[in-house]
Amino acid sequence: LSAVGVSALEEIKFVDLDPAASHQVIVFFRAGEEASTAALEVVQQAEEKVKASGLELAQNLTFYKCNGGIPDNSKLMLQKGISLFPMLFVSIQGQGLDRYMREMKTEPVTEYISAKLEPQTEDDVFPYNPELIGDSYPTLVMFMETWCSRCQYLKHAFQKAATETVGRVMFMEVECSSTDETKKFCGRHQIDGYPTMVLVGGSLKQRSVEYKNERSYQGIMEFLKKEVPDAFEGIEEDAVS
């Protein structure tokens, strides 16, 4: 790892981090450890690729590194449950602060961050309509409430996946408390927390499958390709990854 590569990430003390701030990427590392050294290089390379992507929001991103080997940082990190290194977090306005849980390699890190920055539309997500659920298409339903901040954070990934799978998978958003009908619909699916995503209809062998992957665009796509693979037949892998 070159000194130039590492220095491009802005060093920050843990006490100076603002978890509520948007448009930041933070890698927690411990100096001298091989895995941390490799992660710093990966994040630096991802920063270069993201900044060169042409995405409008990419230029607003700040990439930080925070050294868990420094006693003052280490003490505060332990209080927040950060004890394993490296750890990577991404915060984008409207999407909250998410921990990156995937392979620490340049391409998946770049794809994860870029997916969060791409503009999305609500046009491909349907409001509650039980008539849309049937055998023709699988339908991924997000049960949510407007007051639920995690529901709002998930919308970007949900909308991106909806746009990427138009004509193959239906996406529906249900505000459970909005009407008596939606209350009954959510009750039938035994919804007791938000957001909850459930896949129904289409070629599913069982009546429904609850989504339990990470709350990301990549996680949603992997879930759909596993549960309804026939919906992706004949589609190039790059087009749905």
Disulfide bonds with the S-S distance in Angstrom:
Cys176-Cys186 2.11
